[in-house]
Amino acid sequence: MTNTNSVQHIPLASAEDFLEAISPRSAHLSGAVDRWPHFFVYRGHADDRWQLIPKALRLEQRILGMWGWGSVTETTEVNDSTKLIGSFFYQDNPQATGVWGIKEQVDAEWRMLKRFFEFADVNGLPLPEDSQQLRQLLLETSLILEPAKAEGWPRMEFLSLLALGQHYGLPTRLLDWTRSSFVAAYFAAEEAARKQTDGDKDFDATHLSVWAFNKLKTRLHPRHATREPPWIETVTAPAAGNPNLYAQKGLFTLFRSDRLTEIDRRPINEILLEAQPSTYELFHFTLPVTDAADLLRLLSYQDITAATVYPGYGGVAKAVFEERFF
């Protein structure tokens, strides 16, 4: 059977055309029984070259290992054959390295989640689905010692807590999305406009982008029903008590890989092309970064600004400064 999965790249030449293409009335996002605007989730990137990889699985991402903070990179190992292996470089001693596998990766993610929970708890912050069972699971120290636990990571009991931590910058294997294509466009346009206006020398993007992922497609596939990996699932978290998550219409995706002997760092767009036919549907809308300020201005006409995306006085102040972009 021919694989019908595809990443559909849709280049747009103006901010007006871009907003029309990603709007709920767009022909790209409707017109079929399994394709409707509310079936899609969206993610904005200031640079269209950025991949759909969760922060915890990105190489060079700062992460908490067993003996301290550092980052993972790939080095070449030459034995019977040459291959890339993951190596962990400690922040306080770059010369001290350690081989980095699935168990080490899971252990690091668990350690950061545990510290997030402890800091929030000791400071009296409410935590989602808090229970004695969850607290006991967070005390479990054998994740690195028992491969079966590493393979099943993350457990369902941790998902809401992971989503909360992810929303506030904790490296996890969840990937942020929004139910609103205009909110996704805001994040892409704001960062691109800010970096250009401030003269960021490291920002060399030519296009910004919005990804649109049809989350219904995955639920129609038998793998999702049987929970047999690989599959991509949608994860939601309680919006009560999290005003940013509510305002941004946030949710997450989680990829559960069938690779049990190595860390799967593939981006969603690459996973899609290797998947079973008709499992996924992904659109990639792009716009020249030179139109970022114009896009931000048009979004403000629809009341999509920092003041609405970041509820509170901080968002209001940010919205004032955003006006310098247009």
DAUR-V933192 format. One record per residue. N is the residue number from 1. RES is the residue in three letters. OMEGA is omega in radians with two decimals (* if undefined). Layout:
N | RES | OMEGA
N | RES | OMEGA
This chain:
1 | MET | 3.11
2 | THR | 3.13
3 | ASN | -3.10
4 | THR | 3.08
5 | ASN | 3.09
6 | SER | 2.92
7 | VAL | -3.10
8 | GLN | -3.13
9 | HIS | -3.08
10 | ILE | 3.13
11 | PRO | 3.09
12 | LEU | -3.02
13 | ALA | -3.11
14 | SER | 3.14
15 | ALA | 3.12
16 | GLU | 3.13
17 | ASP | -3.14
18 | PHE | 3.13
19 | LEU | 3.11
20 | GLU | -3.09
21 | ALA | -3.10
22 | ILE | -3.11
23 | SER | -3.14
24 | PRO | -3.13
25 | ARG | -3.11
26 | SER | 3.09
27 | ALA | 3.13
28 | HIS | -2.99
29 | LEU | 3.14
30 | SER | 3.06
31 | GLY | 3.10
32 | ALA | -3.07
33 | VAL | 3.12
34 | ASP | 3.09
35 | ARG | -3.13
36 | TRP | -3.03
37 | PRO | -3.08
38 | HIS | 3.02
39 | PHE | -3.04
40 | PHE | 2.93
41 | VAL | -2.94
42 | TYR | 3.10
43 | ARG | -3.11
44 | GLY | 3.10
45 | HIS | 3.08
46 | ALA | 3.12
47 | ASP | -3.05
48 | ASP | 3.11
49 | ARG | -3.13
50 | TRP | -3.05
51 | GLN | -3.13
52 | LEU | -3.12
53 | ILE | 3.10
54 | PRO | -3.03
55 | LYS | -3.08
56 | ALA | -3.09
57 | LEU | 3.12
58 | ARG | 3.04
59 | LEU | -3.12
60 | GLU | 3.08
61 | GLN | 3.11
62 | ARG | -3.03
63 | ILE | -3.07
64 | LEU | 3.09
65 | GLY | -3.09
66 | MET | -3.07
67 | TRP | 3.09
68 | GLY | -3.09
69 | TRP | 3.10
70 | GLY | 3.13
71 | SER | -3.13
72 | VAL | 3.03
73 | THR | 3.12
74 | GLU | 3.09
75 | THR | -3.09
76 | THR | 3.09
77 | GLU | -3.12
78 | VAL | 3.02
79 | ASN | 3.03
80 | ASP | 3.09
81 | SER | 3.14
82 | THR | 3.14
83 | LYS | 3.08
84 | LEU | 3.06
85 | ILE | 3.10
86 | GLY | 3.09
87 | SER | -3.11
88 | PHE | 3.13
89 | PHE | -3.08
90 | TYR | -3.08
91 | GLN | -3.07
92 | ASP | 3.11
93 | ASN | -3.07
94 | PRO | -3.13
95 | GLN | 3.14
96 | ALA | -3.09
97 | THR | 3.07
98 | GLY | 3.08
99 | VAL | -3.01
100 | TRP | 3.13
101 | GLY | -3.10
102 | ILE | -3.10
103 | LYS | 3.13
104 | GLU | 3.13
105 | GLN | 3.14
106 | VAL | 3.13
107 | ASP | 3.13
108 | ALA | 3.13
109 | GLU | 3.11
110 | TRP | -3.14
111 | ARG | -3.13
112 | MET | 3.10
113 | LEU | 3.13
114 | LYS | 3.13
115 | ARG | 3.08
116 | PHE | 3.13
117 | PHE | -3.08
118 | GLU | 3.13
119 | PHE | 3.14
120 | ALA | -3.09
121 | ASP | -3.09
122 | VAL | 3.11
123 | ASN | 3.00
124 | GLY | 3.14
125 | LEU | 3.12
126 | PRO | -3.13
127 | LEU | -3.06
128 | PRO | 3.05
129 | GLU | 3.13
130 | ASP | 3.14
131 | SER | 3.07
132 | GLN | 3.11
133 | GLN | 3.13
134 | LEU | 3.14
135 | ARG | 3.13
136 | GLN | 3.13
137 | LEU | -3.13
138 | LEU | 3.08
139 | LEU | -3.10
140 | GLU | -3.07
141 | THR | -3.05
142 | SER | -3.11
143 | LEU | -3.09
144 | ILE | -3.06
145 | LEU | -3.07
146 | GLU | -3.09
147 | PRO | -3.11
148 | ALA | 3.13
149 | LYS | 3.11
150 | ALA | -3.12
151 | GLU | -3.12
152 | GLY | -3.10
153 | TRP | -0.10
154 | PRO | 3.10
155 | ARG | -3.12
156 | MET | -3.11
157 | GLU | -3.09
158 | PHE | -2.93
159 | LEU | -3.13
160 | SER | 3.10
161 | LEU | 3.07
162 | LEU | -3.14
163 | ALA | 3.11
164 | LEU | 3.14
165 | GLY | 3.12
166 | GLN | -3.10
167 | HIS | -3.14
168 | TYR | 2.96
169 | GLY | 3.11
170 | LEU | 3.09
171 | PRO | 3.09
172 | THR | 3.08
173 | ARG | 2.96
174 | LEU | 3.10
175 | LEU | -3.10
176 | ASP | 3.00
177 | TRP | 3.06
178 | THR | 3.08
179 | ARG | -3.09
180 | SER | 3.10
181 | SER | 3.14
182 | PHE | 3.06
183 | VAL | 3.09
184 | ALA | 3.12
185 | ALA | 3.11
186 | TYR | -3.11
187 | PHE | 3.13
188 | ALA | -3.07
189 | ALA | -3.10
190 | GLU | -3.12
191 | GLU | -3.14
192 | ALA | -3.14
193 | ALA | -3.14
194 | ARG | -3.11
195 | LYS | 3.11
196 | GLN | -3.11
197 | THR | -3.11
198 | ASP | 3.09
199 | GLY | 3.12
200 | ASP | -3.07
201 | LYS | -3.14
202 | ASP | -3.12
203 | PHE | -3.10
204 | ASP | -3.13
205 | ALA | 3.05
206 | THR | -3.12
207 | HIS | 2.94
208 | LEU | -3.10
209 | SER | 2.94
210 | VAL | 3.03
211 | TRP | 3.06
212 | ALA | -3.05
213 | PHE | 3.14
214 | ASN | -3.07
215 | LYS | 3.12
216 | LEU | -3.06
217 | LYS | -3.09
218 | THR | -3.09
219 | ARG | 3.12
220 | LEU | -3.07
221 | HIS | -3.10
222 | PRO | -3.12
223 | ARG | -3.11
224 | HIS | -3.13
225 | ALA | -3.10
226 | THR | -3.08
227 | ARG | 3.09
228 | GLU | -3.12
229 | PRO | 0.13
230 | PRO | 2.99
231 | TRP | 3.09
232 | ILE | -3.13
233 | GLU | 3.08
234 | THR | -3.13
235 | VAL | 3.05
236 | THR | 3.11
237 | ALA | -3.14
238 | PRO | 3.11
239 | ALA | 3.11
240 | ALA | -3.12
241 | GLY | 3.12
242 | ASN | -3.03
243 | PRO | 3.12
244 | ASN | 3.14
245 | LEU | 3.13
246 | TYR | -3.09
247 | ALA | -3.10
248 | GLN | 3.14
249 | LYS | -2.99
250 | GLY | 2.98
251 | LEU | -2.97
252 | PHE | 2.96
253 | THR | 3.11
254 | LEU | 3.10
255 | PHE | 3.08
256 | ARG | -3.02
257 | SER | 3.03
258 | ASP | 3.07
259 | ARG | -3.00
260 | LEU | -3.08
261 | THR | 3.13
262 | GLU | 3.11
263 | ILE | -3.12
264 | ASP | -3.10
265 | ARG | -3.12
266 | ARG | 3.03
267 | PRO | -3.11
268 | ILE | -3.11
269 | ASN | 3.07
270 | GLU | 3.10
271 | ILE | -3.10
272 | LEU | -3.05
273 | LEU | 3.12
274 | GLU | -3.02
275 | ALA | 3.09
276 | GLN | -3.10
277 | PRO | 3.04
278 | SER | 3.14
279 | THR | -3.03
280 | TYR | 3.06
281 | GLU | -3.03
282 | LEU | 3.07
283 | PHE | 3.13
284 | HIS | -3.13
285 | PHE | -3.12
286 | THR | -3.12
287 | LEU | 3.08
288 | PRO | -3.10
289 | VAL | 3.09
290 | THR | 3.10
291 | ASP | -3.09
292 | ALA | -3.13
293 | ALA | 3.12
294 | ASP | 3.10
295 | LEU | 3.11
296 | LEU | 3.12
297 | ARG | 3.14
298 | LEU | 3.09
299 | LEU | 3.13
300 | SER | 3.08
301 | TYR | 3.12
302 | GLN | 3.08
303 | ASP | 3.01
304 | ILE | -3.13
305 | THR | 3.09
306 | ALA | -3.11
307 | ALA | 3.13
308 | THR | -3.12
309 | VAL | 3.08
310 | TYR | -3.07
311 | PRO | 3.12
312 | GLY | -3.07
313 | TYR | 3.11
314 | GLY | 3.11
315 | GLY | 3.12
316 | VAL | 3.12
317 | ALA | 3.12
318 | LYS | 3.13
319 | ALA | 3.10
320 | VAL | -3.12
321 | PHE | 3.12
322 | GLU | -3.09
323 | GLU | 3.10
324 | ARG | -3.12
325 | PHE | -3.12
326 | PHE | *
